[in-house]
Amino acid sequence: MKATFTYWQDGGQFVGFLDDYPEYQTQGESLEDLKEHLIDLYKDLSTDAIPGVRHRGELVIA
């Protein structure tokens, strides 16, 4: 399983979000630390541990 993410550096922290869930940001002290937090966030989001998560879908319109 793979998930894409967006990240940037803000001062001494790395901040980022999963591209499928841009409204949920997390941070880490290094890029590797951020990746660990993003994995934990993905687990929480995909198991409904966080209420009210918005999901994206795709429609095929003829």
N, C-alpha and C positions, 0 to 999 in steps of 0.2 A: 504494500500500500504506500502511495506517495501523496503528499499534499504540498501545494505551493504556498509560500509565505512571502510577505513583504516586511522589510526591516530597515531601520536607520539607527544612527547613533545620536543620542541626546545627552550631551555632557559625557559622563563616564558610563552611561548605561546604553545597552542595546534594547531597542523597543521594536515590537513587531506584532503582526497579526496573521492569521491564516486567511488566505485570499477568499475562501468561501465564507468566512465569518469576519469581515473587516471591522465590525462594531465591537469586537472583543480583543483588546490589546493586552499584551503582557510584556514583561521586561526581564533582562538578565544582566549580570555583570560582565559577561563575555558573549560572543556569538554562540558558542557551544552551550552556555547556560541558558541563553534565550531559546535555543532549539529544544532543550529539555522541557522548558516551561511551555513551549508551543505543543509538544507532544502531550503533556498533561492536560492542557487546555482542550486539545482535540478529543481526548478520552472523555473529558467532562461533557463537552458539547455533543458528542455522538451517543452518549448513554443517557441523555436527558437529565443529567445531574444539575444542569443549569436550566431553570424554568424560562419559558417564553422565547426560546431560540428561534430566530427566523431562518427558514431554509430557502434555498434557491431551487427552482425547477426549470424545465424547458418544455415549451409547447411546440407542437408541429401543427402549423395552420395550412390547410390546403387552399 
